[in-house]
Amino acid sequence: MLANANIISCNFSSFTSSTLNDPKLRTSLQSQNLKPRISFLKPTLKFSAFLKPHNHASSILEYQRKGLVQICHGNLTNQNSEDPAVEKGDSLEGGVGGSGNGGEGWNWSTSILLLVLWGALMYYVFNLTPNQTPSRDMYFLQKLLNLKGDDGFRMNEVLVSLWYIMGLWPLVYSMLLLPTGRSSKSKIPVWPFLILSCFGGAYALLPYFGLWKPPPPPVEETEIRRWPLNFLESKLTAGISLAAGLGIIVYAGLANWDDWKEFAQYFRESKFIHLTSLDFTLLSAFAPFWVYNDMTARKWFDKGSWLLPLSVVPFLGPALYLVLRPSLTTMPISLNPTTSKSE
């Protein structure tokens, strides 16, 4: 809907020519704020319209047919009134091309649901997760951090793969959230949550998801050339992440059946492995949305929409998108605020 369009909504009433001369009728019409003078049509005229494009107070359309005069008046909004379409258009203002939904789909109810989900997860983490082997968990953590030498114990290959791919997820989310996942309508920065995600994963990112208010702010050309955007926008960084993730997943896939059964037992007993597995699942579940958000912000949805179904593939889908997406340095739209189109 165009905010400045002259749209006439008609409630037709039929009057005879004699009725129009009634003073009571004239008084009634004046009480309805019909400011423009009512012009009675001559018999030789068939149509006469009065539209004032710069004054939207009212519009009167007169039409005479077979002795009857039909008066059509539309109540149009004036320049000081609030137009929902204008408000929606204003909400689409933002940098980096703006998100595809312009932030309309991310409202207070979404934020509340995400924060409730985060609170429920925290309760589950501290009260309901299995914790049968705390000493073994500490031993596994020391082995994975290379704090223990070779003592002859063979680590589970699936667990090793999960550990290393969790180290790549913060990099992938940093590339998805900077700069297109930043908030222009909130003073809460994204970078503290990305740093905390290196240690807390999705448990650290979920509060930001709940507080996020799109669209993203504009990005200057000089900012793209500086750290960290020059690193996160690099195709080399994206390619290395994809190659490393593919190698780790192939390594886990080649593990024998006994390793997978042993990992399933660890999941039921170990707090450390249980939480890490849940963290991987959450990061994989939220990644397709942020792929979509980044894709629409870069105005690449028409060409890259085929990557959305692939983004549900854990890690590999989002990593492949990061390799193929257009760079901000090649997009003039990324340098200044623009209004995205919503249909």
N, C-alpha and C positions, 0 to 999 in steps of 0.2 A: 504494500500500500504506500503510495506516495504522500508525503506529508502535506505538500502544497497543491494537491489535486483538487479541482472543484467538483466534488461529488455531491449530487443532489439526491437526497432521500425524500421521497414524496409520499404525502398522505393526501390523496385526492378527495376533493369535495366538489360537488356540482351545484352551481347556482344559476338561476335564470338572470337575465339582464336586469329585470326589475328588482330582483332581490339584492343585487349589488348596490342599488341606490339607497338601501336601508341604512339609516344612521347607526343603528345598533350593530349591524354587521361591520361597518367601518371601525367603530369603537373596538369591537372584538379583535379585528385584525391588527389594530394598532397596539393592543395589549399584548399581542404575541411577538412584539419587537420586530415587526416587518417595517423596517425603516425606509427602504427604498419606496418611492412613490408608485402606487399601483396604476398602471396605464391601461386604460380600457381600449380594446382593439376595435379598429374600424372594420366595417363589414368587408372591405376589400382585402384586408390582411388575413393571412391564414396562420402566421406563426410569429411570435415575438418573444425574445428571451433577454433577460437582464442578468448578466453575470459580472461580478466585479472581482477579478482575480487578486487584487491587492487588499480587498476588504471582505473577509470571510464571515461577516456578521450574519448575513442572510442572503439568499438568492431567490428571485421570484420568476417563475416561468408561467406565462399566460398563454392560453390556447383557447381559441373559440371554434366551436363546431356545432352546426345546426342549432344556433340560438343559445347554446349553453357555453358558459365560460368555466373552465377548470383551472383552478389555481393550485399550483404546485410550489411549495416552498420547502427549502432544505435548511436544516439547522446545521451549519458548518462551524467548525472550531475557528476561533480567531487566533491572531498571532501570539497572544499571551497564554493560550490554553495549552494543556499538556496533551501531547499526542503519543500514544503508546508506540507507534512506529518510530517516532523520533527518539524516544527513550531507548528503544532497542538499538537504533542506529548508533546512539552515543555509546552504548555499552560495547560496541564492536571496535571502538577506537583502541588502538594499541600498536605496539611495535612488533617487529619481526613478522609483519604480515598479519598478525592477529590469528587466534585460533579459529578453527572451522565453525565452532558453535558460538564464538565470541564470548564465552563465559556464561551463556544463558543456561547451559545444562548443569553448571556447577553452582548450586545455590546453597542456602543455609542447611537444608535438609540433607544434602549430600555430605556436607561437612560434619553434621551431627552423627550421621551413620558411620562415617569413617572414624570419628573420635570414639564413638561407642565400641566399634570393632577393636580399636587399639586398646581401650580399657579392658575389654573382655580378653584380649590376647595377653595383656599384662597379668591379669588374674590367673589365666591358665598357666602362664610361664612360672609364676611364683608359687602356685598352689596345687595344680593338677597334673603337671608333667611327671613322668616316671623318673625316679632318682634312686635306683637300686644299686648303682655302681659308681659312687662318687670318686673313689680312689682310682678306679680304672679310667674314668673320664680325665682325671688329672694326668695320668700316665699318657693317654692318647694325645692330649693337648701338648704335652712336652715333646712327644715324638714328632708331632706335626710341625712344631715350631723349631725342630732340630736342636732342642735343648738337651736331648739325650743322645749319646753315641750309639753305635751299632752294638746292641746287646743280643742279637740273634732273633729278636721277635719280628715276625713278618706282619706288617700292617695290612689291614684289609684294603684291597684296591679300590673298592667302591667308596669307602670312607675317604681315602686319599684324594680321589677324583672330586668328591663333594667339597672337600676342604679347599682345594685349589680353585675350583670354579666359583666358589663363594668369594674368593679374592678378586675375581674379575667383575662381579656384579656391580660394585660401587663405581667402577670406571664406566660401565655401560650406562648406568643411571645418571652419572654426571654428564655424559654426552647427550642424553635425552632431555635433561632438565635445564642445562645451561646452553643457550639463554632462553629457550622457548618455554621452559617450565617455571620461569620466575613470575612473580606476582606484581602487577602494576597497581593494584588496588589494596595492597597490604604492605606494611612496612617490615614484614617478616622475611628475612633473606633465606635463600635456599642453601647457601654454601655450608652453614653449620650442620645442617641435617645430612648433607652429603659426606662431610667429614666423619660424623658419628656413624654413618652407615658402614664405614670401613670396619667398625667394631660391632655394631648392633644390627646391621642389615635392614630388613624391612621394619623391624621393631623401632628403629630410629627414624625411618622415612615416613611412616604412617601419620604421625602428628602433622607433618608438613602437608601431606596430601589433604588432610582435613582443613588446614588453614589456608590452602592455596586459593587465590582469587584471580582468575584470568581477566583480561588478556595479558601477555608479557609486555614489559616496557620496551621502548625503542632501543635499538642497538646502533651505536656509532661505528663507523668504519675503523676508527683507531682502536676501538675496543676489540674488534675481531682480530686485529693483528697483534694484540697483547696476550700475555698469559692470564688466565688459562684457556681462553677461547681458541687461540691459535693451536694449542695442543689438542683440545677436544674436537675441533673441527677438522683436524688432519685426517686424511684418508689412510695415512700410514698407521696412525693410532687405531683406527677402526679395523684395518686389515689385520694387524697383529692381534687384536682382541678376538676377532673371529677365528683366526688360525689357532690361537691358544685354546679357545673354548672348544673348537672342533677336535683338537688333539686330546683334550681331557675327556670329552664325552666318548670318543672312540676307545680310549684307554679303559673307561668304566664298562663300556659295552663288551669289551674283550675279556672281562673278568669271568672266571668260571662260576658255575652255579653255586658252588659251596660258599663263595665270597658273598653272593647275593643273599643266600639264606642266613649267613652270619650277620650281614648288615641288617637284615630284618629283625634279627634277635637283638642287636644293639639298639635299634630304634625303639623296641618295646621296653628296654631296660635302662638305657643311658639317657640322662637329661641332656647332656651335651649334644649327642647325635640326634636326639629327638627334636630339639630346638633348631639345630642347624638344618635339618631336613624340612621342617616347617617354614623356616626362613626362605629356603630355596623355592618352596612352593608359592609363597606369598609374592616374592619378587617376580616369579614367572607369571603369576596371575595378573599383576598390575602393569607389567611391561607393555602389553598390547594397547592399553589406553594411552600411555605416554608416547608410544610410536605414532598413534593416530594424532595426538595433540601436536607433536613435532612436525608431522607430515602436513597437516593443514596450516600450521603457522608458516611453513615454507612455501605454501601454495603449490604443493606437489601432489595433492590427492588424486587429481585426474590421471596422472602418469604412474603414481606409485601405489594406488589402492590395491593392486594385486599382492602387495607385500603384507597387507593386514592379516589375511588368513595365516600366512607363514609366521607372523609375529607371536602366535600362540605356541610355537615350538619353543620349549624352554631354552633360553639363552641364545641359541643359534638364530632364531627368527629375528629378535631385536638387533643382534650383532650384524646380521646380513643387511638389515635396513640401514644401519649406520654406515656401512660401506657404500651403499648405492644412493643414498640421499644426496640432493644437491648441496653444495657448500654455500654458506651465507655470503661468502666473498663474491660469488657469481650472481647474486640476487640483489638488484637495486632496491627491491621492496623491503629488504631487511634493514636498510639504513635509516628509514624514516617511518613515523607512525602512519598507518594506513587504515582504511576501513574495509574490513572483509565483507563479502557479500553473504547475506543469509536469505534463503528462499523458503 
